[in-house]
């Protein structure tokens, strides 16, 4: 019997992204995505367009959850901390 399709978990997806791009670049991607969602949310609120504002809430929640999972993973922490410290010391 053929195997049934099993979607990958959030952790598996994050692991694949980190393996391909690194933890810092993956975190940067999610941060940029969250900022983009916030900008769309702000535009929707400024235009008094609740549908536009609400349309990004699920995406924003998912992006922030992904970022939290990435930052909570002890395996990725050292490279992220090293990159942050390097960036802060270089101004």
Beta strands, then each sheet from edge to edge (+ up, - down):
end
